Amino acid sequence: MASVTQFLTERLRLKVNAAKSAVDRSWVRTFLGYTMTAHKQPRLRVAVNSVKRLRSKLRTRLRQDQPWR
């Protein structure tokens, strides 16, 4: 992490937010609502939190449209 941060700040002149940044396996981290699978051929998949958020939004909107309630 230290070497990557040093490269980004000195060479590319970018700011690194240490609170948001982390170094971990790609299938453990979430980036822009997606994660990767841990296979030989990695694939993108939608993150679990993104799916939960979408389902809760759909649930509330579909319940509002029910005429019998």
N, C-alpha and C positions, 0 to 999 in steps of 0.2 A: 504494500500500500504506500509506503514511504517513497519508494523509487518512482512509482507511477505519479504520485502527487508532485514530486520534484520535477519530473519530466514535463508535466502539464503546466506547471507554474513558470518554470524557467525557460523552457524551449518554446512552448506554444503560447505562453503568456495568458493562460486561462486561470480563472479562479476555481478552486475546488472547495466545495462545502463538505467539511468533514462529518457533519451530522447526518447528511444524506448519503454519503459515499460509503461503500463497503466492498470488500473483496470476498467472493464466495463462488461456489459452483454455479454454473449457469442454470441448472435445473432447480436450484434452491431460491434464487433471486427472482423478483418480479420487476419487469421493465415495461412501462407504458401499458399495463394491463395484460401482459403476456408472460408466459414462462416457457422453458424449453424442456423437452423430454430427455431422459438420461440413457439414450440408446446409441448404437453405432451411427445411425442416421438420425441426428437430432431434428425434431420437428417443433414448430411453435404450437402452443395451445393457450387457450384463454385462461387467465388466472382464476383461482377459486373465488377470491374476493370480488372480482368483476362479475362473475356469474351470479353470486349472491345479491349484489347490488341491482343487477338487471332484473332478477326474479322478484325482488321486493318492489321495484318500481312497477313492473307489470301487474303484480298482484293488487297493488293499490288502485291502479288505473282500471283494471278489469272489474274490480268490485264497485267502483263508482258508476259504471255503466249498467249495472243490473237494475232493471225497472222494479222488481218485486221487493227491493229493500228500502 
